[in-house]
């Protein structure tokens, strides 16, 4: 499966977030080729930093989780190539540019966007779906 992957899918997987980890794991195992705006790298590092800061995981675990993320099949696309369209989508939808960068990439590449972000799912239902929904469409998750 080729898809655009929101940072939250990877973050929930790496943090083992109870409500989302199984869905994220199954989904990422099915991804053959993932795309994301390059922003996802900084977003993920920030999520891990916050987890360390809040005592969710020890500091030495952060680099290990980044190494796991690095092994995922996610190609980073320069955000600068997406920012004009993302800004227009953000203004029209009221969804932050950080999130519409993923939508813009999905639209340009004619790919689905996997996300858990409720606001993105609501504002862009023709583009964005939960990972489990995408798996069900592929016949791999129920």
C-alpha positions as CSV (number, residue, x, y, z in Angstrom):
1,X,0.0,0.0,0.0
2,X,1.2,3.5,-0.9
3,X,-0.1,6.3,1.3
4,X,0.6,9.6,3.0
5,X,1.2,9.1,6.7
6,X,0.4,11.6,9.4
7,X,3.0,12.0,12.2
8,X,0.4,10.8,14.7
9,X,0.3,7.3,13.2
10,X,4.0,6.9,13.8
11,X,4.0,8.6,17.2
12,X,1.2,6.4,18.5
13,X,3.2,3.3,17.3
14,X,6.5,4.4,18.8
15,X,4.9,5.5,22.1
16,X,2.7,2.4,22.3
17,X,-0.3,4.6,22.9
18,X,-2.9,2.1,24.1
19,X,-5.9,3.2,22.1
20,X,-4.0,3.4,18.8
21,X,-0.9,1.2,18.9
22,X,-2.4,-2.0,17.4
23,X,-4.1,-0.1,14.6
24,X,-0.9,1.8,13.9
25,X,1.2,-1.4,13.9
26,X,-1.0,-3.3,11.6
27,X,-1.2,-0.4,9.3
28,X,2.6,0.3,9.2
29,X,3.2,-3.4,8.5
30,X,1.1,-3.1,5.4
31,X,2.7,0.1,4.1
32,X,5.0,-0.5,1.2
33,X,5.7,3.1,0.4
34,X,4.9,6.0,2.7
35,X,5.2,9.7,2.0
36,X,5.0,12.6,4.4
37,X,6.0,16.3,4.4
38,X,9.5,16.6,5.8
39,X,7.9,18.4,8.8
40,X,7.0,15.0,10.1
41,X,10.6,14.4,11.3
42,X,10.6,17.5,13.5
43,X,7.1,16.8,14.7
44,X,8.0,13.2,15.7
45,X,11.2,14.3,17.5
46,X,9.2,16.9,19.4
47,X,6.6,14.3,20.4
48,X,9.4,12.1,21.8
49,X,10.9,15.1,23.6
50,X,7.6,15.8,25.2
51,X,7.2,12.2,26.3
52,X,10.7,12.2,27.8
53,X,10.0,15.5,29.5
54,X,6.7,14.2,31.0
55,X,8.4,11.0,32.2
56,X,6.5,8.7,29.8
57,X,9.9,7.3,28.7
58,X,13.5,7.6,29.8
59,X,15.8,10.0,27.9
60,X,18.0,7.2,26.5
61,X,14.9,5.7,24.8
62,X,14.3,8.7,22.6
63,X,17.2,8.0,20.1
64,X,16.2,4.4,20.0
65,X,12.6,5.4,19.0
66,X,14.0,7.8,16.3
67,X,16.1,4.9,15.0
68,X,12.9,2.8,14.7
69,X,11.1,5.6,12.9
70,X,14.1,5.9,10.5
71,X,13.5,2.3,9.5
72,X,9.9,2.9,8.5
73,X,9.3,3.3,4.8
74,X,8.5,7.0,4.8
75,X,9.9,9.3,2.2
76,X,10.1,12.9,3.3
77,X,8.9,15.5,0.8
78,X,10.2,19.1,1.2
79,X,7.5,21.1,2.9
80,X,8.4,24.1,0.7
81,X,7.0,22.3,-2.3
82,X,3.7,22.0,-0.6
83,X,3.3,25.2,1.4
84,X,1.3,27.3,-1.1
85,X,-1.4,24.7,-1.5
86,X,-1.3,23.9,2.2
87,X,-1.8,27.5,3.1
88,X,-4.9,27.8,0.8
89,X,-6.4,24.6,2.3
90,X,-5.7,25.9,5.8
91,X,-7.4,29.3,5.1
92,X,-10.4,27.6,3.6
93,X,-10.8,24.8,6.2
94,X,-9.6,26.4,9.4
95,X,-7.2,23.5,9.9
96,X,-3.6,24.4,10.7
97,X,-1.0,24.5,7.9
98,X,1.0,21.9,9.8
99,X,-1.8,19.5,9.1
100,X,-2.8,20.7,5.7
101,X,0.7,20.0,4.4
102,X,-0.2,16.3,4.7
103,X,-3.5,16.9,2.9
104,X,-1.8,18.8,0.1
105,X,0.7,16.0,-0.4
106,X,-2.0,13.4,-0.5
107,X,-4.1,15.4,-3.0
108,X,-1.0,16.0,-5.3
109,X,0.0,12.4,-5.2
110,X,-3.6,11.1,-5.5
111,X,-3.0,9.0,-2.4
112,X,-5.0,8.5,0.8
113,X,-3.9,10.2,4.0
114,X,-3.7,8.0,7.1
115,X,-4.4,10.0,10.2
116,X,-6.1,9.9,13.6
117,X,-6.6,13.7,13.6
118,X,-10.3,14.3,14.1
119,X,-10.2,17.8,12.6
120,X,-8.4,16.6,9.5
121,X,-10.8,13.6,9.1
122,X,-13.8,15.9,9.4
123,X,-12.5,18.7,7.1
124,X,-11.1,16.4,4.4
125,X,-13.2,13.2,4.4
126,X,-12.4,12.6,0.7
127,X,-8.7,12.4,1.4
128,X,-8.1,11.5,5.0
129,X,-9.0,8.2,6.7
130,X,-8.1,6.3,9.9
131,X,-5.4,3.7,9.3
132,X,-7.9,0.9,10.1
133,X,-10.3,2.2,7.6
134,X,-7.6,2.1,4.9
135,X,-6.7,-1.4,5.9
136,X,-10.3,-2.5,5.7
137,X,-10.5,-1.1,2.2
138,X,-7.4,-3.2,1.4
139,X,-8.9,-6.3,3.0
140,X,-6.3,-6.4,5.8
141,X,-7.9,-5.0,9.0
142,X,-11.2,-5.5,10.5
